[in-house]
Amino acid sequence: MTDEAEVQQIAQQAMELTRASLRPGQTLADVRASCEARLLDLGADAFWYWGIGAFVFAGTGTIASVSGRDYRTPDHVLREDELVTLDLSPQRGDVWGDFARTLVIEGGVPLEDPAATSNEEWRSGILAERQLHAELREVAVPDMTFEELARRMNERVVALDYENLDFLGNLGHSIAWASGDRVYIEPGNRARLDSVGSFTFEPHIRRPGGSYGYKHEDIYRFVDGRLSPL
């Protein structure tokens, strides 16, 4: 039986293969098509979010936050120096993966570690995402509510001098059997974190008024009372 960790591994492997293949001159449609083909080759049999396996944005388009229902691959050609966000939604059977990263092309080369970029603005955004995930693992406990987690982590976003770009204002969601069954890390959701088997954390942030957005998404579950990424 397939479990979430297996499907998440498909997403992680497809992300790395796609990162390594990024080149100036590629269109975002090319990037999406090649990434979705990799997801299927690695074992996905569907894409759970509106039938889209790879949401791709680049440059100033990285601040866009849209529903899958409205998403159209942007008409954009990758440049020598580029910020790219890639959000993957593979499915195998009834099991989902959900994985996003911000990637960097510098001098025509895709960086293995995007935080190694010489662009200070981009590096700061990427490191802020990593800090938010580290703080999530410190503050989240099984009996905390989704509402409380949303409050705590949105406060941390602001304290780092960023803003939440999500079009619904949330920071993640439970992993469910159907998209409509998800519950969100958002104000008003008083369910406990341990009321679901696993959930995503995916802050989409930018500097207030800034031109670039950053995203970093993992699936988490509690193991012996501690939050652990898949």
Rosetta blueprint (number, residue, H / E / L):
1 M L
2 T L
3 D L
4 E H
5 A H
6 E H
7 V H
8 Q H
9 Q H
10 I H
11 A H
12 Q H
13 Q H
14 A H
15 M H
16 E H
17 L H
18 T H
19 R H
20 A H
21 S H
22 L L
23 R L
24 P L
25 G L
26 Q L
27 T E
28 L H
29 A H
30 D H
31 V H
32 R H
33 A H
34 S H
35 C H
36 E H
37 A H
38 R H
39 L H
40 L H
41 D H
42 L L
43 G L
44 A L
45 D L
46 A E
47 F E
48 W L
49 Y L
50 W L
51 G L
52 I L
53 G L
54 A E
55 F E
56 V E
57 F E
58 A E
59 G H
60 T H
61 G H
62 T H
63 I H
64 A L
65 S L
66 V L
67 S L
68 G L
69 R L
70 D L
71 Y L
72 R L
73 T L
74 P L
75 D L
76 H L
77 V E
78 L L
79 R L
80 E L
81 D L
82 E E
83 L E
84 V E
85 T E
86 L E
87 D E
88 L E
89 S L
90 P E
91 Q E
92 R E
93 G L
94 D L
95 V E
96 W E
97 G L
98 D L
99 F E
100 A E
101 R E
102 T E
103 L E
104 V E
105 I E
106 E E
107 G L
108 G L
109 V E
110 P E
111 L L
112 E L
113 D L
114 P H
115 A H
116 A H
117 T L
118 S L
119 N L
120 E H
121 E H
122 W H
123 R H
124 S H
125 G H
126 I H
127 L H
128 A H
129 E H
130 R H
131 Q H
132 L H
133 H H
134 A H
135 E H
136 L H
137 R H
138 E H
139 V H
140 A L
141 V L
142 P L
143 D L
144 M L
145 T E
146 F H
147 E H
148 E H
149 L H
150 A H
151 R H
152 R H
153 M H
154 N H
155 E H
156 R H
157 V H
158 V H
159 A H
160 L L
161 D L
162 Y L
163 E E
164 N E
165 L L
166 D L
167 F L
168 L L
169 G L
170 N L
171 L L
172 G L
173 H E
174 S E
175 I L
176 A L
177 W L
178 A L
179 S H
180 G H
181 D H
182 R L
183 V L
184 Y E
185 I L
186 E L
187 P L
188 G L
189 N L
190 R L
191 A L
192 R E
193 L H
194 D H
195 S H
196 V L
197 G L
198 S L
199 F E
200 T E
201 F E
202 E L
203 P L
204 H E
205 I E
206 R E
207 R L
208 P L
209 G L
210 G L
211 S L
212 Y L
213 G L
214 Y E
215 K E
216 H L
217 E E
218 D E
219 I E
220 Y E
221 R E
222 F E
223 V E
224 D L
225 G L
226 R E
227 L E
228 S E
229 P E
230 L L
